[in-house]
Amino acid sequence: MVDKLKVAIVGNGNICNLAHIPAWKSIKEAEVVATCDIIEERAKKACIDLGAKEYYTSIDDMLSKDSIDLVDLCVPTHEHANIAIKALESGKHVICEKPISNNLQSAKLMISAAKKNGRQLYIAHTRRFDPRLTTIKETIDSGKIGTPVYIRRCERSYLPFPKDMWHWNTAKSGGVLLDIGIHCADLVRWFLGSEPIEVFAKGKTIREEAKEMNCHDLVVAMIKFEENKNAIIEASWAHPKTYAPFYSELDIIGTKGKIEYSDQKTNPMVFVSPEKGINFPRYSPLVSSIPESFKNEMLHFLDCITKDIKPRITLEDAYSALKIIKAAEKSISEKKQIKVIS
């Protein structure tokens, strides 16, 4: 019988409590043995909630423990590289929340640290593990809509945090473009199966928090891909407070058909083909919860470690998504099309 992997969760704030803790509590293949947060109260609360053995306020103290196999990072984006590299160098595998980092240089250092130390690094792009979106990917791969040539992906929300939270600090979070737009960038590349060439983007500051912090809370980007494919992505924190916490839309046009998706419609997915016209396939499940997607990805990453299989989201995938976002950032700043670095 294989021993359970011993997990430590670093960063016991919002995403940890809403998604990671429920996911780990439902997984029997691993055991959370420690929590860590610079705020002791949060670390202690997460420790009790998970039934873990220890909690820490020092990442160095926690990483000194040989009993930990895997570190799950739920820290702010600008802290990803520093902590991930420390964990990898201490001999731990790492699951890191998306995006891989807030800049390409530190992302490269993370990838290098994983290879140098012979440890696994996984970037948690949870959309790739959402049953709704994996069903769409399977539909594309089946050839039912032919070759996908155009995608429009929108992710919209109301960011519920005050202006002093790190999310509104562009240097730390990358604003809405990096925080939510990274999901869009990864999905359109995944669905199209092609590499990005250039990007043109525009950003807006709409909410008062965004204006005060000089942080874009609405971004639209047009992306040109290889093989004459194109995508438009939209990421927003600027919707009214009464809006749904997250609302997404997806349109995919292929050479033989079309897919429409909205997570607020009764029939969220529409498949259109010349032979059958419009129909509403009853995919199951029609609605998946965020914890389910997180559980799916954690189980997948555990399998990657214990069974040595290729991850659904590779480090190259995570890095490519970040390249798109950095090109979009530069496009907004320079007000022109920007080539995505190769």
ROMIRO-501894 format. One record per residue: y, x, z of N, C-alpha, C, O in turn. Coordinates in steps of 0.2 Angstrom, whole numbers, plus 5000, padded with zeros to 4 digits. Layout:
% ROMIRO-501894
YXZYXZYXZYXZ/...
% end
This chain:
% ROMIRO-501894
499450045000500050005000500650045000500750095004/501150034995501750074995502250055000502349995001/502550105004503050085009503650055006503850075000/503950015010504549985007505150035007505150075011/505550025002506150075001506650055007506749995008/506950105010507350095016508050095013508250145009/508450045014509150035011509650035016509650005021/510250065014510850055018511450035014511450045008/511749985016512349955013513049985015513149975021/513350005011514050035012514549995010514649985004/515049975014515549925012515349855014514949825010/515549835019515249765022515849715022515949675026/516149715016516749665015516449605011515949575011/516949585006516849515003516249514998515749474999/516149564994515549554989514849564993514349544991/514949604998514349625002514149555005513549535005/514549525009514349465012514249405008513749365009/514549395002514449334998513849344993513549294992/513649404991513149414986512549464988512049444988/512749524991512249574992511849554998511249564998/512149535004511749515010511249465008510649465010/511449405005510949355003510449374999509849355000/510549424994510049454990509549494994508949484993/509749534998509349585001508949545006508349565007/509249495009508849455014508249415011507749395014/508249405004507749365001507249414998506749384995/507349474998506949524995506449555000506649585005/505749554998505249575003505049655001504749685005/505249674995505049734993505449794996505349854995/505949785000506349835003506649815010506649755011/506849855014507049845020507749875021507849935020/508249835023508949855025508949885032508849845036/509049955033508949985039509650005042509650015048/510150005038510850025041511349995037511349975031/511949985040512549965037513150005038513050045043/513650015034514150055035514850035033514850005027/515350035037516050015035516550045040516350065045/517050065037517650095041517850055046518150075051/517749985046517949935051517349925055516849885052/517249945061516649935065516449865065515849855065/516849815066516649745067516349725061515849685062/516549745055516149715049515449755049514949715047/515449815050514749845050514349815055513749815053/514549805061514149775066513849705064513249685065/514349665061514149595059513649595054513149565054/513749645049513249645043512549665046512049645044/512549715051511949745054511549685057510949685056/511949645061511549595065511349545060510749515060/511749525055511549475050510949495046510449455044/510849555044510249585041509649605045509149615042/509749605051509249625056509149705055508549725056/509649745053509549815052509549845059509749825064/509349915059509249955065509849985067509949985073/510350005062510950045065511550025060511449995055/512150035063512750025059513150085060513150125065/513550105055513950165055514650155053514850105049/515150195055515850195053515950255049516550265046/515450305049515550365045515050375040514450365042/515250375034514750385028514350445029513750455027/514650505032514350565032513750565038513250585037/513950525043513350515048512750475045512250495047/512950425042512450385039511950425034511350415034/512350465029511950495024511550555027511150585024/511650575033511250625036510550605038510150645040/510450535038509850515040509250515034509450485029/508750555036508250555031507850495030507450485025/507950445034507550385034507850335028507450285027/508350355025508650305020508450335013508550385012/508250285009508050305002508550284997508650314992/508850224999509350194994509950174997509950145002/510550184994511150164996511450114991511550124985/511650054994511950004990512750004991512949994997/513150024986513850034987514249964985514249944980/514549944990515049884989515749894991516049854994/515949954990516649984992517149974986516849954980/517749974987518249964982518150014976517850074977/518349994970518150034964518450104965518050154963/518950124967519250194968518850234972518950294972/518350204976517950244981517250254978516850294981/517150224973516450234970516150304969515650324972/516550344965516350414964516250454970515750484970/516750454974516650504980516050484984515650534986/515950424986515350404990514750404986514250434989/514750384980514050394976513850464975513250474976/514350504974514150574973513850604980513350644980/514150594985513950614992513250584993512750624995/513150524991512450494993511950524988511350544991/512050534982511650574977511450644980510850664979/511950674982511850744984511450754990511150804992/511450694994511050695000510350674999509950665004/510150664993509550644991509350564991508750544991/509850524991509750454990509850424983510250454979/509450374982509650334976510250294977510350284983/510550274972511150234973511250174968511050184962/511350114971511550054967512350054969512550044974/512750054963513450044964513749984961513549974955/514149944964514449894961514849914955515049964954/514849864950515249874944516049884946516249854951/516449914942516249964937516050024939516050044945/515750074935515550134938516050174941515950204946/516650174939517250204942517850174939517850134934/518450204941519050174938519350224933519850214931/518950284932519150324927518550364924518050364927/518650384918518050414914517850484917517250494917/518350524919518150584922517650584928517150614929/517850534933517450534939516750494937516250504941/516750454932516150424930515650474927515050474929/515950524924515550574921515250614927514650634927/515650624932515450664938514850634942514350664944/514850564942514350524945513750534941513150544944/513750524935513150534930512850604931512250604931/513250654931513050724932512750734938512150764939/512950704944512650714950512050684951511550704954/511950624948511250594948510750634944510150644947/510950664938510450704935510350774938509750794939/510850804941510750864944510350864951509950904952/510350804954510050794960509350754960508950744965/509150744953508550704952508550634956507950614958/509050604956509050534960509250484954509550504949/509150424956509350364951509950334953510150324959/510450324948511050294949511050224945510950234939/511150174948511150104944511850074945512050064951/512150044940512750014940512649944940512349914935/512849904945512749834946513149784941513549754944/513049784935513349734930512949674931512449664927/513049634936512649574937512549524932512149484932/513049524927513049474922512349484918512149434915/512149544917511549554913510849524917510349524914/510949504923510449474926510449404928510049374932/511049364925511149294926510649264921510749274915/510249214923509749184919510149144913509849144907/510749124914511049094908511249134903511149124897/511449194905511649244900511049284897511049304891/510549294901509949324898509549274893509249304888/509649214894509349164889509749174883509449164877/510449184883510849184877510649254873510549254867/510549304877510349374874509649364871509549384865/509149324874508549314871508549274864508249284859/509049224864509149184858509449224853509249224847/509849274854510149314849509649364846509549364840/509249394851508749444849508149404845507749444841/508049344846507549304842507749294835507249284831/508349304833508549304826508749234824508949214818/508849184829508949114828509649104825509749054821/510149144827510849144824510949194819511549204817/510449234817510549284812510849344816510649354821/511249384812511549444815512249414818512649384815/512349434825512949414828513549454825513449514825/514149424823514649464820515349454824515749494823/515349404828515949384831515849354838515449314839/516149374843516049354850516749344853517249384853/516849284857517449274861517149264868516749214869/517349304873517149294880517749294884518149334884/517749244888518349234893518049224900517549194901/518349264905518149254912518849244916519249284916/518849184919519449164922519349144929518849114931/519849154933519849144941520449144944521049154941/520449124950521049124955520849184960520449164964/521249234960521049284965521349264971521949254972/520949254977521149224983521449274988521549254994/521549334986521749384991522449394991522849394986/522749414997523449424997523649494994523249534992/524349504993524549554989524449624992524449674988/524249634998524149695001523349715001523249775003/522949674998522249694996522249744990522649744986/521749784990521649834985521649804978521749844973/521449744977521349714971521949714967521949724961/522549704970523149704967523449774966524049774963/523149824968523449894967523049924961522449934961/523449924955523149944949522750014949522250024946/523050054953522850124953522150124956521750164955/522050074961521350074964520850024961520250044960/521049964958520649914956520649914948520149894945/521149944945521249934938521449864936521449854930/521649824941521949754939521349714936520749734937/521549654934521049604931520649634925520049614924/520949684922520649704916519949744918519449734914/520049784923519449824925519049784929518349784929/519249744934518849714939518449654936517849644937/518749614931518349564928518249574921517749564918/518749604917518649624910518049674909517749674903/517849714914517249754913516649714911516249734908/516549654914516049604913516049584906515549584902/516649564903516749544896516549604892516149594887/516849664893516649724889515949734888515749744883/515649734894514849754894514549694890514049714886/514649634891514349574888514349574880513849574877/514949584878515049584870514749644867514449634862/514749694870514349754867513649744868513249754863/513349714873512649704874512449644869511949654865/512849594868512649544863512649564856512249544852/513249604854513349624847512849674845512649684839/512649714850512149774849512449824845512149864841/513149834845513549884841513949924846514149904851/514249984843514750024847515450004846515549994840/515850004850516549994849516950044845516750104846/517450034841517850084837518550084840518750134841/518850024840519550024843519749964846519349914845/520249964850520449904854521249894853521649944853/521449834853522149814854522149764859521849714859/522649774864522649734870523349714872523849754871/523449654876524049634879523949614886523449584887/524449634890524349614897524949574900525449584897/524849524904525349484907525349494915524849504918/525949484918525949474925526249404926526849394925/525849364929526049294930526149274937526649244939/525649284941525749264948526249304952526349364950/526549284957527049324961526749384964527049434964/526149384966525749444968525749494963525849554964/525549474957525549524951526249554949526249614948/526749514950527449534948527649584953527949634952/527549564960527749614965527349684965527649734967/526749674963526349734963526249774956525949824955/526649744951526649764944525849774942525649834940/525549724943524849724941524649664936524849614938/524349684931524149634926523649584929523149604931/523849514928523349464931523049424925522649374926/523249444919522949414913522949464907523549494906/522449474904522349524899521949494893521449464894/522149504887521749484881521649544877522149584876/521049554874520949614870520549604864520049564865/520749634859520349624852519949694851520249744851/519349684850518949744850518549744843518249704841/518649804839518249814833517649854834517749904837/517049824832516449864833516249894826516449874821/515749934827515349954821515049894817514949844820/514849904811514549854807514949794805514749744804/515649804805516049754804516049694809516149634807/515849704815515849654820516449664824516849714825/516649604827517249594831517149554837516749514838/517649564842517549524849518249514851518749564850/518349464855518949454859518749444866518349394867/519049474871518949464878519549444881520149464880/519449394886520049374890519849374898519349354899/520249404902520149414909520749384913521249404911/520649344918521249314921521049304928520549274930/521649324932521649304939522249244940522349224946/522549224935523149194935523049114935523649084935/522449094935522449014935522548984942522549024947/522748924942522948894948522448894954521848904953/522748884960522248894966521748844966521248854969/521848784963521448724963520848734957520448694957/520948794953520448804948519748824951519748844957/519248824948518648844950518648924952519048954948/518248944957518249014958518149064952518549114952/517649044948517549084942517349024937517048984938/517649044931517548994925517449044919517949084918/516949034915516849074909516649034903516348984904/516849064898516649034891516449084886516649144887/516049064882515749114877515649084870515349024870/515849114865515749084858515449144854515749204854/514849134851514549184847514449154840514049104839/514649194835514549174828514049224825514249284825/513549194822513049234819513049224811513349174809/512649254807512649244800512249184799512249154793/511849154804511449094802511549044808511148994807/512049054812512149004817512649024822512949074822/512648984827513248994832512948964839512548924840/513249004844513048984851513748974855514249014854/513848914858514348904863514148894870513648874871/514548924874514348914881514948904886515448944885/514848864891515448854896515048834902514648784902/515248864908514848854914515148794918514948774923/515648754914515848694918515748634914515948574915/515248634909515048584905514348554907513948594909/514248484906513648454908513048494904512548504907/513148504897512748544893513048604892513448614887/512948654896513348714895513248764889513648804888/512648754886512548794880512348744874511948704874/512748764868512648724862512348774857512648834856/511848764854511548804848511648764842511448714841/511948804837512148774830511748814825511848874824/511348774820511048814815511148764809511148704809/511048794803511148754797510548704796510648644793/509948724799509348674798509348614803509248564801/509548634809509548584814510248554816510248504820/510748584813511448554815511548574823511348634825/511848534826512048544833511548514838511348454837/511348554843510848524848511048554854511348614855/510748524860510948544866510248564870509948524874/509948624869509348644872509448644879509848664882/508848614883508948614890508648674893508048674895/509048724893508748784896508748784903509048744906/508248814906508148814913508148884916507748924914/508548894921508948844924509648844921509848894918/509948784920510548774917511148814921511548844919/511048814928511548844932511148884937510648874940/511448944937511148994942511749014947512249024945/511549024953511949044958512149124958511649164955/512649144960512849214960512249254964512049304962/512049234970511549264974510949274970510549324970/510749224965510149234961510149294956509749334956/510749294953510849354949510849424952510549464950/511149424958511149484962510449504964510249564964/510049454966509349464968508949494962508549534963/509049464956508749484950508849554949508349594947/509449574950509649644948509349694953509149744952/509449674960509149714965508349724964508149784964/508049674962507349684961507149724955506649764955/507549714950507449764944507649834946507249874944/508149844949508249914951507749944956507550004955/507449904960506849934964506249944960505949994961/506149904955505649914950505749984946505250024945/506349994944506550054941506350114945506150164942/506550114951506350174956505650184957505350234956/505250124959504550134961504150134955503550164955/504350114949503850104943504150154937503750154932/504650184939504950234934505050194927504850224922/505350144927505550104920506250114919506650124923/506450104912507150104910507550044912507249984912/508050054915508450004918508749954912508949984907/508849894913509149854909509949874907510149864902/510249894912510949924911510849994913510850024919/510950034908510950114908511550144910512150104910/511650204912512250234914512650244908513250234908/512350254902512750254896513050184894513650184892/512750134896512950064895513650054899514150034897/513550074906514050064910514650114908515250094909/514550174906515050214904515450184897516050194897/515050164893515350134887515750074888516250064885/515550034893516049974895516649994898517149974896/516650054902517250084904517650114899518250104899/517350144894517750164888518150114885518750124883/517850054884518249994881518849984885519349974882/518749974891519249954896519850004896520449984896/519650074896520150124896520550124890521150134890/520250104884520550104878521050044878521650044875/520849984881521249934882521849944886522449924884/521749984891522350004896522850044892523450024892/522650084888523050134884523450094879524050104877/523050044876523349994871523949954874524449954871/523849934880524349894883524949934884525549914883/524849994887525350044888525750064882526350074882/525450084877525750114871525850064865526150074860/525649994867525849944862525549954855525949944850/524949984854524649994848523849994849523649994854/523549994843522849994843522650064845522950114844/522050064849521850134852521150144850520750094851/520950194847520250214846519850224852520050254857/519250194853518850214858518450274858518250294852/518550314863518250384862517550384861517150344864/517250434857516550434856516250474861515550484860/
% end
